[in-house]
Amino acid sequence: MQPSVYILASKPHGTLYVGVTKNLKARVYQHKNNLVKGFTSSYSVHTLVYYECCDSIISAIIREKQLKNWKRAWKIELIEQSNPHWHDLYN
């Protein structure tokens, strides 16, 4: 298990969600299958478009808080630097 921060999207340039987890694969599975009640299930935010692996859960939480405070345009730029076509990175 690797602590990670991630961004999900409803579609390219759609609704974004920033999260943190110790197990990225399991957490995204939960989002995709609406096992997590709340924002992602309400707004159909299921596509993993960006993630970063971190050294510890503390550093992942710090990075998550940083990204959540970013302007939307900055998040989109971050996504498009590594995933310009907004492919689902889950697989």
Stockholm file with secondary structure:
# STOCKHOLM 1.0

chainA/1-91         MQPSVYILASKPHGTLYVGVTKNLKARVYQHKNNLVKGFTSSYSVHTLVYYECCDSIISAIIREKQLKNWKRAWKIELIEQSNPHWHDLYN
#=GR chainA/1-91 SS CCCEEEEEESSTTSCEEEEEESCHHHHHHHHHTTCSCSHHHHTTCCEEEEEEECSSHHHHHHHHHHHHTSCHHHHHHHHHHHCTTCCCCCC
#=GC SS_cons        CCCEEEEEESSTTSCEEEEEESCHHHHHHHHHTTCSCSHHHHTTCCEEEEEEECSSHHHHHHHHHHHHTSCHHHHHHHHHHHCTTCCCCCC
//
